[in-house]
Amino acid sequence: MTDFTLDDLAALIKSRRKDNASTSYTKSLFDAGAPRIAKKFGEEAVETIIAALDGDRSALINEAADTLYHLLVMLEARDVSLTEVLRELERRTQQSGLAEKASRGANG
């Protein structure tokens, strides 16, 4: 088992903001801007869904990794920390999922 965490990945992504785009894919995403990052995240999310529907375990693992990475890049681009997202998830788990969803109303 690895000791690598999403916190480690988020810190690595944050550090890539200072890199050169010619040597860092992450930096090239930051340079392209939030709309490009969001589009890339969406593409990876769709690819993850397709892998899940196809039942291809290896592809699902790879696409899920891509999706998590691009989600964290998108959060960093908008100055939202993983800690803030985890805090929100923690808040939501204080009640049942159905009750939490109902509390968000029709648009939740």
DRENDO-1510 file (C-alpha; in Angstrom, 1 decimal, always signed):
<recs>
REC; n; res; u; v; w
REC; 1; MET; +0.0; +0.0; +0.0 .
REC; 2; THR; +1.2; +3.5; -0.8 .
REC; 3; ASP; +1.4; +6.4; +1.6 .
REC; 4; PHE; +0.7; +8.8; -1.2 .
REC; 5; THR; -2.4; +10.9; -0.4 .
REC; 6; LEU; -4.7; +13.4; -2.2 .
REC; 7; ASP; -3.1; +16.0; +0.1 .
REC; 8; ASP; +0.3; +15.1; -1.4 .
REC; 9; LEU; -1.1; +15.4; -4.9 .
REC; 10; ALA; -2.7; +18.8; -4.0 .
REC; 11; ALA; +0.6; +20.1; -2.6 .
REC; 12; LEU; +2.5; +18.9; -5.7 .
REC; 13; ILE; -0.1; +20.6; -8.0 .
REC; 14; LYS; +0.2; +23.8; -6.0 .
REC; 15; SER; +4.0; +23.7; -6.3 .
REC; 16; ARG; +3.7; +23.3; -10.1 .
REC; 17; ARG; +2.3; +26.8; -10.4 .
REC; 18; LYS; +5.9; +28.1; -10.3 .
REC; 19; ASP; +7.2; +25.7; -12.9 .
REC; 20; ASN; +7.9; +26.3; -16.6 .
REC; 21; ALA; +5.1; +25.3; -19.0 .
REC; 22; SER; +7.6; +23.8; -21.4 .
REC; 23; THR; +8.5; +21.2; -18.7 .
REC; 24; SER; +5.3; +20.9; -16.7 .
REC; 25; TYR; +1.9; +19.8; -18.0 .
REC; 26; THR; +0.3; +21.1; -14.8 .
REC; 27; LYS; +1.8; +24.6; -15.4 .
REC; 28; SER; +0.6; +24.5; -19.0 .
REC; 29; LEU; -3.0; +23.9; -17.7 .
REC; 30; PHE; -2.7; +26.8; -15.3 .
REC; 31; ASP; -1.4; +29.0; -18.1 .
REC; 32; ALA; -4.4; +27.9; -20.3 .
REC; 33; GLY; -6.8; +29.1; -17.6 .
REC; 34; ALA; -9.7; +27.8; -15.6 .
REC; 35; PRO; -12.1; +27.3; -18.5 .
REC; 36; ARG; -9.6; +24.9; -20.2 .
REC; 37; ILE; -8.9; +23.2; -16.9 .
REC; 38; ALA; -12.7; +22.7; -16.3 .
REC; 39; LYS; -13.1; +21.3; -19.9 .
REC; 40; LYS; -10.3; +18.9; -19.3 .
REC; 41; PHE; -11.8; +17.8; -16.0 .
REC; 42; GLY; -15.1; +17.2; -17.8 .
REC; 43; GLU; -13.4; +15.1; -20.5 .
REC; 44; GLU; -11.7; +13.0; -17.9 .
REC; 45; ALA; -14.9; +12.5; -15.9 .
REC; 46; VAL; -16.7; +11.3; -19.0 .
REC; 47; GLU; -13.9; +8.9; -19.8 .
REC; 48; THR; -14.1; +7.6; -16.2 .
REC; 49; ILE; -17.8; +6.9; -16.7 .
REC; 50; ILE; -17.2; +5.1; -19.9 .
REC; 51; ALA; -14.6; +2.9; -18.3 .
REC; 52; ALA; -17.0; +2.1; -15.5 .
REC; 53; LEU; -19.8; +1.2; -17.9 .
REC; 54; ASP; -17.4; -0.9; -20.0 .
REC; 55; GLY; -16.3; -2.9; -16.9 .
REC; 56; ASP; -12.7; -2.3; -17.7 .
REC; 57; ARG; -11.1; -2.2; -14.2 .
REC; 58; SER; -7.6; -1.1; -15.4 .
REC; 59; ALA; -9.1; +1.7; -17.5 .
REC; 60; LEU; -11.3; +2.8; -14.6 .
REC; 61; ILE; -8.3; +3.0; -12.3 .
REC; 62; ASN; -6.4; +5.1; -14.9 .
REC; 63; GLU; -9.3; +7.4; -15.7 .
REC; 64; ALA; -10.2; +7.9; -12.1 .
REC; 65; ALA; -6.6; +8.9; -11.4 .
REC; 66; ASP; -6.8; +11.4; -14.3 .
REC; 67; THR; -10.2; +12.7; -13.0 .
REC; 68; LEU; -8.9; +13.2; -9.5 .
REC; 69; TYR; -5.8; +15.0; -10.8 .
REC; 70; HIS; -7.7; +17.3; -13.0 .
REC; 71; LEU; -10.3; +18.0; -10.2 .
REC; 72; LEU; -7.4; +19.1; -7.9 .
REC; 73; VAL; -5.9; +21.3; -10.7 .
REC; 74; MET; -9.3; +22.9; -11.2 .
REC; 75; LEU; -9.7; +23.5; -7.4 .
REC; 76; GLU; -6.2; +25.0; -7.2 .
REC; 77; ALA; -6.9; +27.3; -10.2 .
REC; 78; ARG; -9.9; +28.7; -8.4 .
REC; 79; ASP; -8.1; +28.9; -5.0 .
REC; 80; VAL; -10.3; +26.2; -3.4 .
REC; 81; SER; -8.3; +23.9; -1.1 .
REC; 82; LEU; -8.8; +20.2; -0.8 .
REC; 83; THR; -9.2; +20.9; +3.0 .
REC; 84; GLU; -12.3; +23.1; +2.2 .
REC; 85; VAL; -13.8; +20.3; +0.1 .
REC; 86; LEU; -13.1; +17.7; +2.8 .
REC; 87; ARG; -14.6; +20.0; +5.4 .
REC; 88; GLU; -17.8; +20.2; +3.4 .
REC; 89; LEU; -17.9; +16.4; +2.9 .
REC; 90; GLU; -17.4; +16.0; +6.7 .
REC; 91; ARG; -20.3; +18.4; +7.3 .
REC; 92; ARG; -22.5; +16.5; +5.0 .
REC; 93; THR; -21.8; +13.2; +6.6 .
REC; 94; GLN; -23.2; +14.4; +9.9 .
REC; 95; GLN; -26.6; +13.4; +8.6 .
REC; 96; SER; -28.0; +10.7; +6.2 .
REC; 97; GLY; -27.3; +11.3; +2.5 .
REC; 98; LEU; -31.0; +11.6; +1.8 .
REC; 99; ALA; -31.5; +14.2; +4.5 .
REC; 100; GLU; -28.5; +16.1; +3.4 .
REC; 101; LYS; -29.6; +16.1; -0.3 .
REC; 102; ALA; -33.1; +17.2; +0.7 .
REC; 103; SER; -31.6; +20.1; +2.7 .
REC; 104; ARG; -30.0; +21.5; -0.4 .
REC; 105; GLY; -33.4; +21.9; -2.1 .
REC; 106; ALA; -34.5; +21.2; -5.7 .
REC; 107; ASN; -31.2; +22.5; -7.2 .
REC; 108; GLY; -29.0; +20.2; -5.0 .
</recs>
